Amino acid sequence: MPAAIRLSAAAWYGHCAPWAAELHARALYADGAFDDLHAFAEKLADGHPEHLRSLAPIQARALLFAGRQDRAEEIARHT
């Protein structure tokens, strides 16, 4: 998984496109790197808030796995 995360990060930083943001978020999710996923979403919110919609389902699932149902529901309502 570390290679997938590095490649998806390179795609994001190289293209800054919604598909690249989603790809990187999925790689972080698959690796169970939920803290890194949330940090990426916060960074995305600052620089590219228009891309957050594609991350919402992934971020909500990560929050559910982390036992944060309240926050997951909040994210799901905003999409």
Secondary structure, 3 states (H helix, E strand, C coil): CHHHHHHHHHHHHHHCCHHHHHHHHHHHHHHCCHHHHHHHHHHHHHHCHHHHHHHHHHHHHHHHHCCCHHHHHHHHHCC
